[in-house]
Amino acid sequence: MIESHDLFNEFPEHQDTIRALLLSSDDFASMMKDYSEVDRKVARIEQRLDAVSDLYAEEMKYLRVRLKDRLYKMLVDAGKG
């Protein structure tokens, strides 16, 4: 079974902050939308529903990690306030 990388699953301790930022930060909401879209693409690749090159698959995984890192930093910074 393919593991879910949804932000609510990845950072359960930050669920309230995720919800608050989705409502208050257009940048966070846009980046989370991008993250979710990339995560769906990676899941389809991992489930072998979409045939892609290994390079493309690795690029998508790398992009997912970069977006998740940026979102996590925003979550941590919001929690400091």
N, CA, C and O atoms as a printed pandas DataFrame, in Angstrom:
     atom_number atom_name residue_name chain_id  residue_number  x_coord  y_coord  z_coord
0              1         N          MET        A               1    0.842   -1.197    0.000
1              2        CA          MET        A               1    0.000    0.000    0.000
2              3         C          MET        A               1    0.877    1.247    0.000
3              4         O          MET        A               1    1.897    1.301    0.687
4              5         N          ILE        A               2    0.473    2.239   -0.771
5              6        CA          ILE        A               2    1.217    3.488   -0.885
6              7         C          ILE        A               2    0.877    4.374    0.313
7              8         O          ILE        A               2   -0.289    4.577    0.650
8              9         N          GLU        A               3    1.926    4.894    0.941
9             10        CA          GLU        A               3    1.782    5.745    2.121
10            11         C          GLU        A               3    1.296    7.136    1.711
11            12         O          GLU        A               3    1.745    7.690    0.707
12            13         N          SER        A               4    0.384    7.685    2.489
13            14        CA          SER        A               4   -0.115    9.029    2.223
14            15         C          SER        A               4    0.889   10.059    2.723
15            16         O          SER        A               4    1.395    9.960    3.841
16            17         N          HIS        A               5    1.168   11.048    1.879
17            18        CA          HIS        A               5    2.062   12.131    2.264
18            19         C          HIS        A               5    1.298   13.434    2.434
19            20         O          HIS        A               5    1.884   14.515    2.378
20            21         N          ASP        A               6   -0.001   13.334    2.639
21            22        CA          ASP        A               6   -0.832   14.499    2.927
22            23         C          ASP        A               6   -0.242   15.224    4.144
23            24         O          ASP        A               6    0.203   14.582    5.096
24            25         N          LEU        A               7   -0.240   16.563    4.110
25            26        CA          LEU        A               7    0.381   17.318    5.208
26            27         C          LEU        A               7   -0.246   17.028    6.562
27            28         O          LEU        A               7    0.445   17.042    7.581
28            29         N          PHE        A               8   -1.537   16.768    6.585
29            30        CA          PHE        A               8   -2.178   16.451    7.863
30            31         C          PHE        A               8   -1.658   15.130    8.424
31            32         O          PHE        A               8   -1.606   14.954    9.641
32            33         N          ASN        A               9   -1.273   14.199    7.546
33            34        CA          ASN        A               9   -0.677   12.937    7.995
34            35         C          ASN        A               9    0.801   13.103    8.315
35            36         O          ASN        A               9    1.312   12.484    9.248
36            37         N          GLU        A              10    1.481   13.931    7.547
37            38        CA          GLU        A              10    2.911   14.145    7.743
38            39         C          GLU        A              10    3.197   14.901    9.045
39            40         O          GLU        A              10    4.167   14.602    9.740
40            41         N          PHE        A              11    2.356   15.867    9.364
41            42        CA          PHE        A              11    2.566   16.726   10.542
42            43         C          PHE        A              11    1.313   16.793   11.410
43            44         O          PHE        A              11    0.706   17.858   11.530
44            45         N          PRO        A              12    0.918   15.680   12.015
45            46        CA          PRO        A              12   -0.325   15.684   12.799
46            47         C          PRO        A              12   -0.294   16.676   13.968
47            48         O          PRO        A              12   -1.340   17.164   14.397
48            49         N          GLU        A              13    0.884   16.968   14.473
49            50        CA          GLU        A              13    1.004   17.899   15.592
50            51         C          GLU        A              13    0.755   19.347   15.165
51            52         O          GLU        A              13    0.612   20.225   16.016
52            53         N          HIS        A              14    0.703   19.599   13.860
53            54        CA          HIS        A              14    0.501   20.949   13.338
54            55         C          HIS        A              14   -0.846   21.119   12.632
55            56         O          HIS        A              14   -1.016   22.064   11.861
56            57         N          GLN        A              15   -1.801   20.228   12.880
57            58        CA          GLN        A              15   -3.072   20.292   12.164
58            59         C          GLN        A              15   -3.784   21.626   12.345
59            60         O          GLN        A              15   -4.319   22.179   11.384
60            61         N          ASP        A              16   -3.796   22.147   13.565
61            62        CA          ASP        A              16   -4.466   23.429   13.808
62            63         C          ASP        A              16   -3.765   24.567   13.066
63            64         O          ASP        A              16   -4.419   25.452   12.514
64            65         N          THR        A              17   -2.442   24.540   13.056
65            66        CA          THR        A              17   -1.673   25.572   12.367
66            67         C          THR        A              17   -1.886   25.482   10.857
67            68         O          THR        A              17   -1.992   26.508   10.185
68            69         N          ILE        A              18   -1.949   24.263   10.320
69            70        CA          ILE        A              18   -2.218   24.086    8.887
70            71         C          ILE        A              18   -3.560   24.717    8.537
71            72         O          ILE        A              18   -3.665   25.471    7.570
72            73         N          ARG        A              19   -4.575   24.409    9.320
73            74        CA          ARG        A              19   -5.911   24.971    9.051
74            75         C          ARG        A              19   -5.893   26.500    9.127
75            76         O          ARG        A              19   -6.477   27.176    8.280
76            77         N          ALA        A              20   -5.215   27.042   10.155
77            78        CA          ALA        A              20   -5.154   28.491   10.318
78            79         C          ALA        A              20   -4.432   29.150    9.146
79            80         O          ALA        A              20   -4.883   30.174    8.632
80            81         N          LEU        A              21   -3.315   28.566    8.724
81            82        CA          LEU        A              21   -2.563   29.151    7.616
82            83         C          LEU        A              21   -3.315   29.033    6.290
83            84         O          LEU        A              21   -3.204   29.913    5.437
84            85         N          LEU        A              22   -4.069   27.966    6.112
85            86        CA          LEU        A              22   -4.869   27.836    4.891
86            87         C          LEU        A              22   -5.872   28.985    4.770
87            88         O          LEU        A              22   -6.191   29.432    3.668
88            89         N          LEU        A              23   -6.360   29.452    5.915
89            90        CA          LEU        A              23   -7.332   30.546    5.921
90            91         C          LEU        A              23   -6.678   31.924    5.881
91            92         O          LEU        A              23   -7.269   32.878    5.376
92            93         N          SER        A              24   -5.468   32.031    6.408
93            94        CA          SER        A              24   -4.875   33.356    6.580
94            95         C          SER        A              24   -3.728   33.671    5.624
95            96         O          SER        A              24   -3.362   34.838    5.482
96            97         N          SER        A              25   -3.160   32.681    4.976
97            98        CA          SER        A              25   -1.991   32.923    4.136
98            99         C          SER        A              25   -2.210   32.388    2.717
99           100         O          SER        A              25   -2.285   31.180    2.493
100          101         N          ASP        A              26   -2.308   33.311    1.778
101          102        CA          ASP        A              26   -2.447   32.906    0.377
102          103         C          ASP        A              26   -1.214   32.143   -0.100
103          104         O          ASP        A              26   -1.326   31.197   -0.879
104          105         N          ASP        A              27   -0.036   32.560    0.371
105          106        CA          ASP        A              27    1.198   31.875   -0.015
106          107         C          ASP        A              27    1.197   30.427    0.466
107          108         O          ASP        A              27    1.546   29.517   -0.286
108          109         N          PHE        A              28    0.805   30.219    1.713
109          110        CA          PHE        A              28    0.755   28.861    2.257
110          111         C          PHE        A              28   -0.282   28.026    1.503
111          112         O          PHE        A              28   -0.017   26.883    1.131
112          113         N          ALA        A              29   -1.452   28.601    1.284
113          114        CA          ALA        A              29   -2.524   27.871    0.598
114          115         C          ALA        A              29   -2.092   27.488   -0.818
115          116         O          ALA        A              29   -2.353   26.369   -1.259
116          117         N          SER        A              30   -1.445   28.391   -1.524
117          118        CA          SER        A              30   -0.988   28.114   -2.879
118          119         C          SER        A              30    0.091   27.029   -2.884
119          120         O          SER        A              30    0.072   26.120   -3.714
120          121         N          MET        A              31    1.023   27.139   -1.949
121          122        CA          MET        A              31    2.090   26.145   -1.876
122          123         C          MET        A              31    1.537   24.775   -1.471
123          124         O          MET        A              31    2.004   23.747   -1.961
124          125         N          MET        A              32    0.553   24.762   -0.584
125          126        CA          MET        A              32   -0.045   23.492   -0.183
126          127         C          MET        A              32   -0.798   22.872   -1.359
127          128         O          MET        A              32   -0.797   21.652   -1.523
128          129         N          LYS        A              33   -1.435   23.700   -2.171
129          130        CA          LYS        A              33   -2.110   23.194   -3.368
130          131         C          LYS        A              33   -1.086   22.557   -4.307
131          132         O          LYS        A              33   -1.308   21.467   -4.833
132          133         N          ASP        A              34    0.041   23.250   -4.510
133          134        CA          ASP        A              34    1.110   22.704   -5.349
134          135         C          ASP        A              34    1.635   21.394   -4.775
135          136         O          ASP        A              34    1.846   20.427   -5.507
136          137         N          TYR        A              35    1.842   21.369   -3.462
137          138        CA          TYR        A              35    2.331   20.156   -2.801
138          139         C          TYR        A              35    1.351   18.994   -3.013
139          140         O          TYR        A              35    1.765   17.883   -3.346
140          141         N          SER        A              36    0.082   19.250   -2.823
141          142        CA          SER        A              36   -0.924   18.199   -2.978
142          143         C          SER        A              36   -0.949   17.668   -4.405
143          144         O          SER        A              36   -1.092   16.466   -4.626
144          145         N          GLU        A              37   -0.809   18.567   -5.366
145          146        CA          GLU        A              37   -0.808   18.156   -6.775
146          147         C          GLU        A              37    0.418   17.279   -7.080
147          148         O          GLU        A              37    0.294   16.242   -7.732
148          149         N          VAL        A              38    1.576   17.690   -6.616
149          150        CA          VAL        A              38    2.796   16.898   -6.829
150          151         C          VAL        A              38    2.682   15.566   -6.098
151          152         O          VAL        A              38    3.085   14.532   -6.630
152          153         N          ASP        A              39    2.140   15.580   -4.891
153          154        CA          ASP        A              39    1.987   14.343   -4.119
154          155         C          ASP        A              39    1.072   13.357   -4.850
155          156         O          ASP        A              39    1.341   12.156   -4.870
156          157         N          ARG        A              40   -0.005   13.864   -5.446
157          158        CA          ARG        A              40   -0.904   12.994   -6.227
158          159         C          ARG        A              40   -0.180   12.389   -7.431
159          160         O          ARG        A              40   -0.362   11.215   -7.753
160          161         N          LYS        A              41    0.642   13.208   -8.090
161          162        CA          LYS        A              41    1.412   12.700   -9.227
162          163         C          LYS        A              41    2.368   11.596   -8.790
163          164         O          LYS        A              41    2.468   10.558   -9.443
164          165         N          VAL        A              42    3.067   11.826   -7.685
165          166        CA          VAL        A              42    4.010   10.824   -7.178
166          167         C          VAL        A              42    3.266    9.549   -6.793
167          168         O          VAL        A              42    3.737    8.450   -7.086
168          169         N          ALA        A              43    2.124    9.678   -6.148
169          170        CA          ALA        A              43    1.342    8.496   -5.754
170          171         C          ALA        A              43    0.927    7.694   -6.987
171          172         O          ALA        A              43    0.996    6.465   -6.978
172          173         N          ARG        A              44    0.500    8.376   -8.039
173          174        CA          ARG        A              44    0.098    7.677   -9.270
174          175         C          ARG        A              44    1.297    6.973   -9.907
175          176         O          ARG        A              44    1.166    5.872  -10.442
176          177         N          ILE        A              45    2.455    7.613   -9.844
177          178        CA          ILE        A              45    3.671    7.000  -10.370
178          179         C          ILE        A              45    4.024    5.759   -9.557
179          180         O          ILE        A              45    4.325    4.705  -10.119
180          181         N          GLU        A              46    3.985    5.890   -8.226
181          182        CA          GLU        A              46    4.337    4.767   -7.351
182          183         C          GLU        A              46    3.358    3.607   -7.494
183          184         O          GLU        A              46    3.740    2.448   -7.334
184          185         N          GLN        A              47    2.105    3.910   -7.794
185          186        CA          GLN        A              47    1.101    2.865   -7.999
186          187         C          GLN        A              47    1.153    2.318   -9.421
187          188         O          GLN        A              47    0.381    1.431   -9.784
188          189         N          ARG        A              48    2.063    2.851  -10.212
189          190        CA          ARG        A              48    2.253    2.449  -11.610
190          191         C          ARG        A              48    1.009    2.704  -12.468
191          192         O          ARG        A              48    0.733    1.976  -13.421
192          193         N          LEU        A              49    0.265    3.757  -12.106
193          194        CA          LEU        A              49   -0.896    4.162  -12.898
194          195         C          LEU        A              49   -0.470    5.055  -14.057
195          196         O          LEU        A              49   -1.134    5.102  -15.093
196          197         N          ASP        A              50    0.649    5.766  -13.872
197          198        CA          ASP        A              50    1.193    6.626  -14.910
198          199         C          ASP        A              50    2.594    6.145  -15.250
199          200         O          ASP        A              50    3.434    5.980  -14.366
200          201         N          ALA        A              51    2.840    5.925  -16.518
201          202        CA          ALA        A              51    4.163    5.503  -16.972
202          203         C          ALA        A              51    5.004    6.750  -17.252
203          204         O          ALA        A              51    4.671    7.554  -18.123
204          205         N          VAL        A              52    6.083    6.895  -16.510
205          206        CA          VAL        A              52    6.979    8.043  -16.678
206          207         C          VAL        A              52    8.416    7.547  -16.607
207          208         O          VAL        A              52    8.684    6.416  -16.202
208          209         N          SER        A              53    9.323    8.411  -17.006
209          210        CA          SER        A              53   10.739    8.060  -16.919
210          211         C          SER        A              53   11.188    8.083  -15.462
211          212         O          SER        A              53   10.565    8.730  -14.620
212          213         N          ASP        A              54   12.264    7.376  -15.178
213          214        CA          ASP        A              54   12.815    7.382  -13.827
214          215         C          ASP        A              54   13.245    8.785  -13.431
215          216         O          ASP        A              54   13.076    9.188  -12.280
216          217         N          LEU        A              55   13.795    9.524  -14.371
217          218        CA          LEU        A              55   14.233   10.888  -14.095
218          219         C          LEU        A              55   13.052   11.758  -13.669
219          220         O          LEU        A              55   13.149   12.495  -12.687
220          221         N          TYR        A              56   11.942   11.679  -14.399
221          222        CA          TYR        A              56   10.754   12.468  -14.056
222          223         C          TYR        A              56   10.230   12.072  -12.675
223          224         O          TYR        A              56    9.866   12.937  -11.878
224          225         N          ALA        A              57   10.192   10.782  -12.394
225          226        CA          ALA        A              57    9.711   10.310  -11.090
226          227         C          ALA        A              57   10.581   10.876   -9.972
227          228         O          ALA        A              57   10.064   11.338   -8.955
228          229         N          GLU        A              58   11.897   10.841  -10.157
229          230        CA          GLU        A              58   12.800   11.362   -9.130
230          231         C          GLU        A              58   12.665   12.877   -8.986
231          232         O          GLU        A              58   12.743   13.403   -7.876
232          233         N          GLU        A              59   12.464   13.579  -10.099
233          234        CA          GLU        A              59   12.260   15.028  -10.033
234          235         C          GLU        A              59   10.998   15.366   -9.257
235          236         O          GLU        A              59   10.995   16.311   -8.469
236          237         N          MET        A              60    9.929   14.612   -9.466
237          238        CA          MET        A              60    8.682   14.850   -8.747
238          239         C          MET        A              60    8.856   14.577   -7.243
239          240         O          MET        A              60    8.344   15.324   -6.409
240          241         N          LYS        A              61    9.566   13.523   -6.914
241          242        CA          LYS        A              61    9.808   13.214   -5.498
242          243         C          LYS        A              61   10.649   14.310   -4.849
243          244         O          LYS        A              61   10.392   14.707   -3.713
244          245         N          TYR        A              62   11.654   14.794   -5.575
245          246        CA          TYR        A              62   12.498   15.867   -5.056
246          247         C          TYR        A              62   11.684   17.142   -4.858
247          248         O          TYR        A              62   11.825   17.824   -3.842
248          249         N          LEU        A              63   10.835   17.460   -5.830
249          250        CA          LEU        A              63    9.985   18.646   -5.709
250          251         C          LEU        A              63    9.049   18.515   -4.509
251          252         O          LEU        A              63    8.837   19.489   -3.786
252          253         N          ARG        A              64    8.489   17.334   -4.288
253          254        CA          ARG        A              64    7.602   17.114   -3.135
254          255         C          ARG        A              64    8.348   17.380   -1.827
255          256         O          ARG        A              64    7.810   18.013   -0.919
256          257         N          VAL        A              65    9.576   16.899   -1.737
257          258        CA          VAL        A              65   10.373   17.114   -0.520
258          259         C          VAL        A              65   10.668   18.598   -0.329
259          260         O          VAL        A              65   10.562   19.113    0.784
260          261         N          ARG        A              66   11.037   19.289   -1.407
261          262        CA          ARG        A              66   11.329   20.723   -1.289
262          263         C          ARG        A              66   10.105   21.508   -0.841
263          264         O          ARG        A              66   10.200   22.378    0.024
264          265         N          LEU        A              67    8.952   21.197   -1.434
265          266        CA          LEU        A              67    7.721   21.892   -1.032
266          267         C          LEU        A              67    7.368   21.577    0.412
267          268         O          LEU        A              67    6.972   22.469    1.163
268          269         N          LYS        A              68    7.507   20.309    0.809
269          270        CA          LYS        A              68    7.178   19.929    2.182
270          271         C          LYS        A              68    8.096   20.649    3.172
271          272         O          LYS        A              68    7.643   21.097    4.225
272          273         N          ASP        A              69    9.372   20.759    2.839
273          274        CA          ASP        A              69   10.311   21.471    3.709
274          275         C          ASP        A              69    9.926   22.937    3.862
275          276         O          ASP        A              69    9.976   23.485    4.963
276          277         N          ARG        A              70    9.542   23.571    2.757
277          278        CA          ARG        A              70    9.138   24.978    2.815
278          279         C          ARG        A              70    7.851   25.144    3.633
279          280         O          ARG        A              70    7.730   26.070    4.435
280          281         N          LEU        A              71    6.901   24.243    3.422
281          282        CA          LEU        A              71    5.649   24.298    4.187
282          283         C          LEU        A              71    5.918   24.074    5.673
283          284         O          LEU        A              71    5.336   24.750    6.521
284          285         N          TYR        A              72    6.796   23.128    5.985
285          286        CA          TYR        A              72    7.116   22.864    7.394
286          287         C          TYR        A              72    7.740   24.101    8.048
287          288         O          TYR        A              72    7.412   24.440    9.185
288          289         N          LYS        A              73    8.636   24.765    7.326
289          290        CA          LYS        A              73    9.244   25.979    7.878
290          291         C          LYS        A              73    8.178   27.021    8.167
291          292         O          LYS        A              73    8.232   27.697    9.194
292          293         N          MET        A              74    7.207   27.159    7.270
293          294        CA          MET        A              74    6.124   28.116    7.496
294          295         C          MET        A              74    5.299   27.718    8.726
295          296         O          MET        A              74    4.872   28.577    9.497
296          297         N          LEU        A              75    5.078   26.413    8.902
297          298        CA          LEU        A              75    4.328   25.933   10.071
298          299         C          LEU        A              75    5.071   26.248   11.363
299          300         O          LEU        A              75    4.482   26.723   12.334
300          301         N          VAL        A              76    6.357   25.978   11.358
301          302        CA          VAL        A              76    7.168   26.225   12.559
302          303         C          VAL        A              76    7.211   27.717   12.862
303          304         O          VAL        A              76    7.042   28.129   14.010
304          305         N          ASP        A              77    7.440   28.527   11.825
305          306        CA          ASP        A              77    7.487   29.976   12.022
306          307         C          ASP        A              77    6.159   30.515   12.539
307          308         O          ASP        A              77    6.145   31.410   13.383
308          309         N          ALA        A              78    5.041   29.983   12.044
309          310        CA          ALA        A              78    3.719   30.422   12.504
310          311         C          ALA        A              78    3.485   30.010   13.951
311          312         O          ALA        A              78    2.797   30.715   14.690
312          313         N          GLY        A              79    4.045   28.882   14.362
313          314        CA          GLY        A              79    3.892   28.401   15.735
314          315         C          GLY        A              79    4.684   29.204   16.747
315          316         O          GLY        A              79    4.408   29.137   17.945
316          317         N          LYS        A              80    5.661   29.960   16.283
317          318        CA          LYS        A              80    6.499   30.778   17.164
318          319         C          LYS        A              80    5.795   32.051   17.602
319          320         O          LYS        A              80    6.134   32.647   18.624
320          321         N          GLY        A              81    4.790   32.467   16.796
321          322        CA          GLY        A              81    4.136   33.752   17.034
322          323         C          GLY        A              81    3.148   33.763   18.082
323          324         O          GLY        A              81    2.546   34.803   18.352
